[in-house]
Amino acid sequence: MQHRSKKEMKGHHFLSPGCLKPYLDIFTDELSKSGFTELTIQNYYNSVAHFATWLQKKNIPLENITH
């Protein structure tokens, strides 16, 4: 069973997954396949989007993130 599309994900309008979107799509699909609830998937999605927004605001390239 697939969860809602990423466009349908509710979230904070100011958060964008940006450069992490390809990874986030794979991650949320795996969470859904593993039986996580929509609420849990949404919370993880928002957390990653928040981190991606922070990276963009601080002009930190993804390549600089190692851990």
C-alpha positions as CSV (number, residue, x, y, z in Angstrom):
1,M,0.0,0.0,0.0
2,Q,1.4,3.4,-1.0
3,H,1.0,6.4,1.1
4,R,0.0,9.8,-0.1
5,S,2.1,11.4,-2.8
6,K,4.7,13.9,-1.5
7,K,2.5,16.7,-3.0
8,E,-0.3,15.6,-0.7
9,M,1.9,15.6,2.4
10,K,0.7,18.1,4.9
11,G,3.5,20.2,6.3
12,H,4.8,23.6,7.0
13,H,4.6,25.7,3.8
14,F,8.1,27.2,4.4
15,L,9.8,23.8,4.5
16,S,11.3,22.4,1.3
17,P,13.1,19.1,0.9
18,G,15.2,20.7,-1.7
19,C,18.3,18.7,-2.6
20,L,17.2,15.9,-0.2
21,K,14.0,15.2,-2.1
22,P,15.2,12.2,-4.1
23,Y,16.4,10.6,-0.8
24,L,13.3,11.6,1.0
25,D,11.1,10.0,-1.5
26,I,12.9,6.7,-1.2
27,F,13.0,6.9,2.6
28,T,9.3,7.7,2.9
29,D,8.4,4.9,0.5
30,E,10.4,2.4,2.6
31,L,8.7,3.7,5.7
32,S,5.3,3.1,4.1
33,K,6.3,-0.4,2.9
34,S,7.5,-1.2,6.5
35,G,4.1,-0.4,7.9
36,F,4.7,3.0,9.5
37,T,1.6,5.2,9.9
38,E,0.9,8.2,7.8
39,L,1.5,10.4,10.9
40,T,5.0,8.9,11.5
41,I,5.9,9.2,7.8
42,Q,4.7,12.9,7.9
43,N,6.8,13.6,10.9
44,Y,9.9,12.1,9.3
45,Y,9.2,14.0,6.1
46,N,8.9,17.3,7.9
47,S,12.1,16.7,9.9
48,V,14.1,16.0,6.7
49,A,12.5,19.0,5.0
50,H,13.4,21.2,8.0
51,F,17.0,20.0,7.8
52,A,17.1,20.7,4.0
53,T,15.7,24.2,4.5
54,W,18.4,24.9,7.1
55,L,21.1,23.6,4.7
56,Q,19.8,26.0,2.0
57,K,19.6,29.0,4.3
58,K,23.1,28.4,5.5
59,N,24.4,27.7,2.0
60,I,25.8,24.3,3.0
61,P,26.2,21.9,0.1
62,L,25.0,18.4,0.6
63,E,28.5,17.1,-0.2
64,N,29.7,18.7,3.1
65,I,27.4,16.6,5.2
66,T,29.2,13.4,6.2
67,H,27.6,12.3,9.5
